[in-house]
Amino acid sequence: MTIRTKAIQFASTLVLGMATLVPAVHAEEPVQGGTVVYLSSKIPSLNPLHSAYEVGLVASQIFSSLVRLDENNEIAPYLAESWEISDDGKTYTFNLAANGQFHDGSPITSEDVAFSFETMKEYHRFGTQMFGPIERYEFPDANTLVMHLSKPHGPLLLAATNPRQMPILSKAVYGQAEDFMKQDAHRDPVGSGPFRIGEMKADEFVRIVRNEDHFVEGLPYLDAIIYRNVQDKTAKRIGLRQNQFQLARTDSVMQFSDIAEFSKLDHLSLEEYKGVSGGAIVLEFNNRKEPLNNKLVRQAIAYAINRTQISDVLHGGFTKPSRSPFPATNVFFNDQLKGYPFDVEKANALLDEAGFPMGDDDTRFELNLIYIAPPFMPDFNTLPSEFIAASLKKVGIKVNLEPQQGFAGWAERSAAWDFDMSINWPGDKTDPAIGISRLYVCENIKNQAYTNTSGYCNEKVDEIFEQAAVEADFEKRSALYVEVQDILLEDMPMLWLFDTPTLFFAHTDLFFPSYGTAENWDVMYWKEAQE
């Protein structure tokens, strides 16, 4: 039996994938050629595993993935033209495109793909969650890879759809240095993606150009993409108005309150990401420290913050109050959950019960709150932090705001567990076994940002996440995730504040692929030829 299965179902379905490598079909005929300028921030590295968002945008074009998500958010062939999964879910056989080659002209072999999996297992911060059960490989020929797992692992193929998570690497190029993260190859990366590095000027721009030898015939459509680094907020806004940039993430240019103004411009179209992954801003608690090691205190804080007001007033309705540890876009989200309602009386009662009476100065205790300082996404960092401080003051909790300079400053404090509360933005990475479980399982308590830096540990939660990762039946897997959402809502290791949208402004004449990972820019094209 040969079927194509939706990505949201695939995690629990054993399939034989097979389809031809054809571009997405659209209403208009894509125009070949042209350049798009993306309004970018600084791109500090070309290492595909660098955590900066903008680095990933470049890496997603320079490196190919094994499979990809198509316009229907289904797992589709890419470098792997077809694949087969054994009935027990423990053996994968991938048939690779015979014309696949790296930018240096060398062929992509099954050994290169195996090397890529092993490198991700060791160095990617989600490596264990994505590919941990892989035990060994067989290489029947240069274009066939047989992979053996110790146990079924539903998230594996989904994780392999994204070059941020599973870039195909040349073993000859990247296998020379002892430490993958520290090697000269990252200065001039050799990938196999639809684009290759054309020119790079430190702190100013990165220009990528069409890979004429890409293994998918006809792609990419564009001749080049320029990632132009602009730091000045005024320059960003003027440039977007004057068509100096044809693509930009809204949160890098403006706050939600400005979107309506820019939406009136004739040459701009507001595009919302419509993929199957999501994210939420959370108020992470350091569960090791008093008084946050008391569940009643964490629950009280949840009741004390009017999250609906954050979304509806501060964000103009562009975000939605989170109702669960899973974003509402996640296929395993329990739609019956409503989250913690705003209830100041309940919050005060819980704090009293926890043994923290109101003092004569109307203060029960103090907590610090770290977040990334402006100009980085104030809607997601500064505004909610200030709102949280004002809200908790009303129930006797004094919050000392400690803005951190840039992602690096915040990540250092987070990794050192040097905080009481922290504004965090972890994505779900589509499958809970990759992007959600990592925040809560005991074995992932690490001195590294975006791991279980809260220090929360519940053996029952670990057990459920482990069962769900290997469960083949979709309904049974869903039931397990319903159960774990209930436990986490009760334990409240962090407060899930609001689900975040991903919004882009794109030129009205530009087709922007807002599906899948929203980074399949090889199928981005101009609807009309550009002068």
Secondary structure, 3 states (H helix, E strand, C coil): CCCCCEHHHHCCCCCEEECCCCCCCCCCCCECCCEEEEEECCCCCCCCCCCCHHHHHHHHHHCCCCEEECCCCEEEECCEEEEEECCCCCEEEEEECCCCECCCCCECCHHHHHHHHHHHHHHCCCHHHHHCCEEEEEEEECCEEEEEECCCCCCHHHHCCCCCCCCCCCHHHHCCCCCCCCCHHHHCCCCCCCEEEEEEECCCEEEEEECCCCCCCCCCCCCEEEEEECCCHHHHHHHHHCCCCCEEEHHHCCCHHHHHHHHCCCCEEEEECCCCCCEEEEEEECCCCCCCCCHHHHHHHHHHCCHHHHHHHHCCCCCEECCCCCCCCCCCCCCCCCCCCCCHHHHHHHHHHCCCCCCCCCCCEEEEEEEECCCCCCCCCHHHHHHHHHHHHCCCEEEEEEEECHHHHHHHHHHCCCCCEEEECCECCCCHHHHCHHHCCHHHCCCCCCCCCCCCCCHHHHHHHHHHHHCCCHHHHHHHHHHHHHHHHHHCCEEEEEECCCEEEEECCEECCCCCCCCCHHHCEECCCCC
